Amino acid sequence: MRSLPRAFAALCLLPLAAVAAPRDDYARQWPLRLGRDDGGAYRVVLDESVYRQARDARLRDLDVLDSAGKPVPAAVFAPEQPLARAPQRASLPWFALPAAPADAAGAGWELISEVETDGRLRRVEARSTGGARAPQTALLIDASRLRSPILALELEWAPGAALEAAYRVEASDDLDQWRAVSSSGRLLDLQRGGQRLLQRRIVFDPVGEQARYLRLTPQDPNAAAPISAVVAELAADAATAPLQWRELTGRRVEQSEGRVEFEFELDGRFPIQQADVALPGNHALEWRLSSRDTAEGHWVARAGPWMAYRVDGEGAGDRSAARQLAATVRDRHWRLRANGAVPGEPVLRLGYRPEVAVFLAQGEPPYALVAGSARAARADSPLAELIETLRQRRGSDWQPAEASLGASAALAGEAALVPPEPKRDWRSWVLWAVLVAGALIVAGFAFSLLRSGPPPAA
């Protein structure tokens, strides 16, 4: 009987033994060298080895731990958001246009413009080609003088009646051909009980939008904002983070009707922003690029059709520029399709800018960056709001102190990449056992009553 308390105690300790330390939930770690001891908050640029180890498509399996292995507040920032630096802002010229219907952008009016030699708009006149005049609630924005991508537009208007307006955004470089721009943001100006809810920003994809002209059209022309000014929020110092390239060789896949395509596999969760195709010798081909996250997933178009070429001669050579993707993509599988015969095996070049991890010096140093896990995920933290607050208090030039990655070391290795087995709900099993036992007891009573027969007659 003495062994029973010991066995019971060991059974109670099993759940505690099954809980692994956070450090054991990750495949690898990188010690962090702090540029100064009193930084409070630090920033570290991610390198190639971190991206190769990460498995989660949103880099949630990347975290920062203190000396005790406890997570500290951390977040990953895009290179186009240089952390604590104030975003660059520029006021843009704009012109009122008739609001065209959503199913026929530009229909019902024609645009007459005078353009300077550098692309700036001198004069814009919109003439109606239909019977009824549409209200001039759309905007033509002149962004030709900007040299950095636009991360967001901030619209200004005088306070007045309640406002709730959604806009679709289009971009053009010649005022003739327009393309849709992926954006988010609904303009709001609502008041109740002395409180005001105000939303002025239309936000583009993380890589931003770079075009000479933008056109904003309200989805409901009668609910448009009376705009008085347009301000662009630009990607600050994006050029200081040069593109890095992953060069991939793929496998040729023969298709029907003589078509051919090439499939490639990327070796990490790199934030791909640009693509290029390299072929030996002179060539000119039209390409389409697609990607997917898993080998069984559906292909998603990422770029194209676009022409890639190379022409050598006179001691020099000309070649096409890399293609900018519409959004940052972390997919592992990529596919190229050409519109003609491919002379040789193409090399797919995928360009990215390293992101930055920011963490708070909480707990005791030394700190370590960890990555690669199917068990753990970085907790959400308000670091973006914290940095904005510190910038307001300490000045627009403030930014977190520098930190750098040391040589990586293995933690749990491949074992951390194996998804955990689903937890068994022991309470459900106990409940079912009680119900079954109760049913058996009731059945036993019923069986005994049947065996005893009817009571004797009086």
JOHU-V80717 format. One record per run of one state. SS is the DSSP state (~ for helix, > for strand, _ for the rest). FROM is the first residue (numbers start at 0). LEN is the number of residues. If there is no record, write none. Layout:
BEGIN
SS FROM LEN
SS FROM LEN
END
This chain:
BEGIN
_ 0 1
~ 1 17
_ 18 3
~ 21 4
_ 25 2
> 27 7
_ 34 6
> 40 5
_ 45 2
~ 47 6
_ 53 8
> 61 4
_ 65 5
> 70 1
_ 71 2
> 73 4
_ 77 10
> 87 4
_ 91 1
> 92 5
_ 97 11
> 108 7
_ 115 5
> 120 8
_ 128 9
> 137 5
_ 142 7
> 149 8
_ 157 5
> 162 10
_ 172 6
> 178 3
_ 181 1
> 182 2
_ 184 1
> 185 7
_ 192 2
> 194 5
_ 199 1
> 200 4
_ 204 4
> 208 1
_ 209 3
> 212 6
_ 218 2
~ 220 3
_ 223 3
> 226 8
_ 234 3
~ 237 3
_ 240 3
> 243 6
_ 249 1
> 250 4
_ 254 1
~ 255 3
_ 258 1
> 259 6
_ 265 6
> 271 7
_ 278 4
> 282 10
_ 292 7
> 299 14
_ 313 2
> 315 4
_ 319 3
> 322 7
_ 329 3
> 332 6
_ 338 8
> 346 6
_ 352 3
> 355 5
_ 360 7
> 367 4
_ 371 11
~ 382 12
_ 394 6
> 400 10
_ 410 2
~ 412 5
_ 417 8
~ 425 27
_ 452 6
END
